[in-house]
Amino acid sequence: MPKLTVNGVTHEVDADPDMPLLWVLRDRLDATGTKYGCGIAQCGACTVHLDGQPVRSCQTKLGDVGTAQVTTIEGVSGRVAEAVQAAWRKLDVVQCGYCQSGQIMSAIGLLSGNAKPSDSDIDGAMDGNICRCGTYQRIRAAIHEAARDLA
């Protein structure tokens, strides 16, 4: 039975190695903060971190995770995560909220590697994270706000 470490806890998962990580998280581990959007890695709602790097869990197979540490929106922590979450609240980014766990996971990934992103850097890192409510300007502003707080 495959083992999977999610948010610091190791689980034995009774699932086919070809099962998408998204469904392992949601259906086997009840980590429902990671959302299903499109199933083809185009919307970003299913974004999680593998060893700190944002990936689309709908297209990441359980068998490909190996010993990588999986972090979901339920398990993000640390200075960058706290700054991003605080900026999201301060600037009231969320409208319907469905895409926001993926947006936040991508923003944390960006700021973990680039403490002073330009608008272009933000656009590149957030490309593929679709917000049906169109909160893109607030998302960008929140990322800049979080970066200022981290400086």
N, C-alpha and C positions, 0 to 999 in steps of 0.2 A: 504494500500500500504506500503510495507516494506521501512524503512529508513536505509540508509547506509552512514556512514561518511568516506569519502575518501579524503586523503590529507588535512584534517581539514575542509572540506566542507560537510555539510549534504545534502543528496539527497533523494528524494522520488523516488523509483524505481518501475516501473511497470513491474515486472518480477515474474515468478514462484519461490517460495522459494527453489525449487530443482534445479534451474538453477545454473550452476557453476559460481563462482565469476569471473572467467576469462572472461566469455562472458558478464556478467553484466558490467564489467570494459570496455571492448573493444567495445561492441555493443550498450550499453545503455548510457555509460558515456564518450565515446570517449577517454579513457585512453589507447592508443594503444602502449605505451612503454612496457607494459606487453605482452609478446609474447606467442603464441600457438606453442608448439613443438610436444608433443606426446599425450596429453590428458589423460595420465595414471600416472602422477606424477613421471615419471622416468627421465625426461631430465632437469628439473629445469628452463626452459625458462620462465615459468609463475610465478616465485617466487615473492611474495609480503610480506609485514609484516602485521600481525594482532597483534595489541598492542605491536609492536616492535619485534615480533618473526616471522622468515621466515616460510612461508607456501606455498604450491603449490596451486595456485588459480584454476587450472583446476579440482581439486578434492575437493575443499572447496565449499559447497553449500551456496547460498545466505542466506538461512534460518538458517544456522549454524553460521553466522557471529555475529548475535545479536547486541550488543552495542559496539563491538570491533572497534577500530580505524584501518582503512585500510590505509596503505601507499604503494604507487606505486613508481616506479623509477622516475616519474615526481614530486613526493612530498618529496623525501628524503632530509633531511637537517640536519644541526648540525655538530659538530666537527668531528665525526667519518665518516659521509657520505662525508664530504669535503675532509678528508684525503684519503679515499678510491678512490674517483673520481680523486683526484690529482695524486695519485700513478698510477692509470690506465693510465692517460695521460702521465705522466713522463716516464713510462716504455713501452709505446706503446703496451699495452696488446691486444687491439682489432685487429682482423684480419677481418673476415666478419661482426662481430658485433651482429649477431642474438641472441646469447645466453647471451650477456653481461649484459643486464638489470637484468636477473636472477642471474648471477654470482656476480654482484655488490650488489644486495639485500642480498644474502647469506653471502658475505664478511662483509657487514655492521652488519648483525646479529651476526656473529662470534666475530668481534672486539668490539661490544657493550657489550659482556659478558666476553671477554677474551682479555685483552690488550697486552698480550705477547704470542701469540700462537706458538706452535712448528709446525714443518712440519706435524707431525701426527695429531695435532689439526686441522690444515688447511685441510688436506686430509679428515678428518672425517666430518668437517663442509661443505665442498664443494662436498662431495660424492653425486652423483646423479645430479650434474650440468654438463651436457655434452657439450663439445665444439668440434664441428665437425672439426674445424681448428687445434685443438691440442695445444692451447696456455696455457696448464696447468702449465708449468714452469714459464711463465710470470705472470700468475694469482697468483701463490704462492709467487713469488718475490714481486709482487705489494702489497699483503697482509702484507708481512714482512715490506715493505717500509712504508705502512700506519701505522703499529704498531709503527715503529721507530718515525714517525712524531707525534704520539699521546703521546709518552713517555715524 
